[in-house]
Amino acid sequence: MVDPTSDIGEGVDEEDAPECAVCGERIVELPTHRVISTVTDGQIEHVHVCSDECRSAYLD
């Protein structure tokens, strides 16, 4: 599997790409891709979002 969190996302197939936590879109070579990391009760969670709109929706 190719690392879907590579710096520029090149070489990531759609089937291996992360999904946006808000809209479910597969994130392939999107410059607006962001990863949000949170820690709750000592557990780390990473979620991927595809746009600023989805980021705002996730954080609300």
N, C-alpha and C positions, 0 to 999 in steps of 0.2 A: 504494500500500500504506500502511496505517495503521501507525504506529510501535508494535510490540507491546510495547515497553518503556516506554510512557507511564506517568506517575505512578499513575494509577488504572485503567488498562487499558480504559477505556470506548471503545466504537466499534471494537473489534478483533473481526473475524470469526474464527470458529473456524479457517477455512482459512489465515488469516494469523497466527494465534497461535503462539507458540513451543511446542515439545514439551518435557515434562519429560525430562531426561537419564537418569533412572532408570526411571520407569514408562511413559513415552511419552504420558501424558495431555496433551491440549492445554490450555494455560494461558490461560483466558479469565476475566478479572475475579476472580481468586483473591487474596484478601488475604494468603495464605501464600506467594505467588510470591516466589522469591529468585533472584538472579543471582550466580553464583560466577565470579570472574575469577581466572585464574592466568597466570603468565608462566613459560615454559619455553624455554630457549635463545633468548631474545629474542622469542619468539612469544607473543602474547596470545591466550588462549582464554576465551570467555564461555560458560557453560552455564546453562540455566534449570532450576530444580527447583520442584515444585508444593507441597511441604510440608516441615515440619521432619524428618519421617521420611525422605523422599527425600534431603534435604540431608545428613543423618547417613549414610545408605547411600552416597551419592556420595563423601563425605569419608573413609569407612573404607577 
